[in-house]
Amino acid sequence: MSARFASGIAAVSLALAGCSKKADEPQAEATVSSSDAAAAPAPSIAATEAAPVASPSPMASETSEPPAVASTIPAAMHGRWGLVPKDCTSTAGDAKGLLVVSAKQMKFYESVARLAKVKSSGKETIRATFGYSGEGQSWTQDVDLNLKAGGKTLVRQDHGPDALPGPLTYTRCS
């Protein structure tokens, strides 16, 4: 083995050993005789850097990405919904329980909730954070929306400190 190769291996070994030592363990010092140092030129930077270690290839199940989360409210929920039947038929503008759902927002009697971040979703369900504004105020609220009864009923459940105590059940307007 040549002196140059041996000193390169020694340098790489010391570099790797230095990386694996804990902070409280003393470092071993390299001893190189003066004849070895004189005979071998200093190793290049490339020779002293540790070669990348190949990691085992992940299994197929580990490489598959999680399903993409939709960025809109499911289409099956779009439309007009009422807490009571009169919310769907009122022409006097007093439908306080009317909810109009579109791809990116929910419109209420005196407020609008804009979709901010979808946490999970499916064809008939969504959990998301909405940014509300209305009556001169703004707030955020986590909301679950779930379709029931073959898409005829929409259940809304708010979450967080300012959430309503229970779910609200809307019926699809015809």
Phi and psi in degrees as a GROMACS rama.xvg file:
@    title "Ramachandran Plot"
@    xaxis  label "Phi"
@    yaxis  label "Psi"
@TYPE xy
-77.8331  156.505  SER-2
-64.5633  -36.0739  ALA-3
-64.3909  -45.777  ARG-4
-64.5412  -42.6227  PHE-5
-64.4897  -41.2106  ALA-6
-70.0494  -32.4847  SER-7
-64.8343  -43.2508  GLY-8
-65.3244  -41.1666  ILE-9
-61.9222  -42.0661  ALA-10
-65.4925  -43.3823  ALA-11
-65.0195  -41.9238  VAL-12
-61.5173  -42.6502  SER-13
-65.6041  -39.7838  LEU-14
-62.8862  -43.9363  ALA-15
-68.3151  -39.503  LEU-16
-64.3702  -37.5319  ALA-17
-64.9086  -33.1244  GLY-18
-72.519  -28.2294  CYS-19
-94.9731  -4.34964  SER-20
-79.2079  144.335  LYS-21
-79.3117  158.439  LYS-22
-62.4496  -30.5646  ALA-23
-88.7713  -1.5932  ASP-24
-91.8574  137.966  GLU-25
-69.6316  146.385  PRO-26
-83.7792  137.568  GLN-27
-78.6258  138.294  ALA-28
-94.074  143.863  GLU-29
-81.2836  139.618  ALA-30
-115.521  122.141  THR-31
-125.9  127.581  VAL-32
-71.5381  156.258  SER-33
-64.4573  -28.8237  SER-34
-72.6015  -35.7631  SER-35
-67.8611  -41.8874  ASP-36
-65.5099  -37.6011  ALA-37
-73.7739  -34.9262  ALA-38
-76.9868  -29.9161  ALA-39
-110.644  132.643  ALA-40
-70.0118  159.149  PRO-41
-61.5172  138.319  ALA-42
-66.6448  149.265  PRO-43
-72.4418  165.763  SER-44
-59.7793  -39.635  ILE-45
-61.7142  -34.5582  ALA-46
-73.6934  -25.9775  ALA-47
-89.4886  -13.4384  THR-48
-82.432  141.461  GLU-49
-70.7914  136.698  ALA-50
-71.4426  143.89  ALA-51
-61.5929  140.257  PRO-52
-95.7855  126.906  VAL-53
-72.9242  130.775  ALA-54
-89.4372  152.959  SER-55
-62.0397  144.175  PRO-56
-69.7842  136.404  SER-57
-69.6819  156.061  PRO-58
-72.1478  160.796  MET-59
-56.6877  -38.1179  ALA-60
-68.4357  -26.4923  SER-61
-78.7577  -25.1314  GLU-62
-88.0779  -18.744  THR-63
-70.989  133.584  SER-64
-79.844  153.003  GLU-65
-65.1068  155.211  PRO-66
-59.9513  142.933  PRO-67
-66.4946  139.345  ALA-68
-89.7942  132.361  VAL-69
-61.3395  155.145  ALA-70
-109.212  12.6927  SER-71
-136.528  165.37  THR-72
-71.9792  134.458  ILE-73
-52.1824  138.704  PRO-74
-58.2918  -32.4526  ALA-75
-63.092  -18.0688  ALA-76
-93.0811  -11.6035  MET-77
-65.421  142.973  HIS-78
132.821  -167.422  GLY-79
-102.455  135.177  ARG-80
-132.927  142.919  TRP-81
-127.027  144.075  GLY-82
-72.7819  -33.4789  LEU-83
-132.224  158.447  VAL-84
-54.8562  -36.6754  PRO-85
-65.1773  -22.1835  LYS-86
-62.0923  -27.655  ASP-87
-86.9103  -20.2521  CYS-88
-114.413  -9.259  THR-89
-63.8002  135.056  SER-90
-111.187  -0.845956  THR-91
-89.2275  0.21551  ALA-92
76.424  19.4135  GLY-93
-110.493  25.4558  ASP-94
-81.1763  77.7313  ALA-95
-70.3439  -17.525  LYS-96
-102.428  10.9525  GLY-97
-77.1341  134.486  LEU-98
-127.086  125.303  LEU-99
-113.642  117.672  VAL-100
-106.117  131.826  VAL-101
-128.806  -172.28  SER-102
-60.5276  -34.3691  ALA-103
-123.827  2.69663  LYS-104
-157.936  164.964  GLN-105
-122.871  128.39  MET-106
-106.632  129.094  LYS-107
-110.766  -175.564  PHE-108
-56.4904  -49.8096  TYR-109
-130.881  22.9388  GLU-110
-152.616  164.779  SER-111
-131.123  137.001  VAL-112
-115.066  114.986  ALA-113
-97.7224  134.242  ARG-114
-62.1222  123.89  LEU-115
-106.034  -51.0322  ALA-116
-150.075  124.446  LYS-117
-85.9944  125.633  VAL-118
-93.5767  -38.2245  LYS-119
-159.031  154.733  SER-120
-160.546  161.838  SER-121
-152.029  -169.707  GLY-122
-65.745  -31.3495  LYS-123
-126.535  20.126  GLU-124
-153.792  150.448  THR-125
-154.024  141.597  ILE-126
-124.046  123.585  ARG-127
-153.244  163.753  ALA-128
-98.1558  132.353  THR-129
-118.57  143.113  PHE-130
-97.9409  114.385  GLY-131
-95.5284  150.439  TYR-132
-148.228  140.41  SER-133
169.242  149.657  GLY-134
51.4932  38.3839  GLU-135
77.0068  10.3682  GLY-136
-125.431  159.992  GLN-137
-135.105  143.707  SER-138
-160.787  166.015  TRP-139
-116.698  153.337  THR-140
-151.7  135.435  GLN-141
-83.3924  134.706  ASP-142
-137.037  138.51  VAL-143
-105.297  132.457  ASP-144
-120.679  130.548  LEU-145
-136.323  131.138  ASN-146
-84.2642  140.42  LEU-147
-133.653  172.273  LYS-148
51.246  46.4171  ALA-149
65.1096  28.2142  GLY-150
90.1901  6.4388  GLY-151
-88.8155  -17.7253  LYS-152
-126.891  138.153  THR-153
-120.238  123.101  LEU-154
-105.873  125.32  VAL-155
-113.016  126.497  ARG-156
-126.282  119.104  GLN-157
-87.5963  151.408  ASP-158
-130.394  148.446  HIS-159
118.737  179.459  GLY-160
-64.0025  -28.8348  PRO-161
-102.651  14.6179  ASP-162
-71.6291  151.618  ALA-163
-64.3096  151.437  LEU-164
-67.6153  -21.2968  PRO-165
-146.517  177.738  GLY-166
-74.2561  154.9  PRO-167
-109.193  134.027  LEU-168
-111.655  119.053  THR-169
-106.04  150.854  TYR-170
-111.426  138.484  THR-171
-64.2125  131.954  ARG-172
-74.1219  143.136  CYS-173
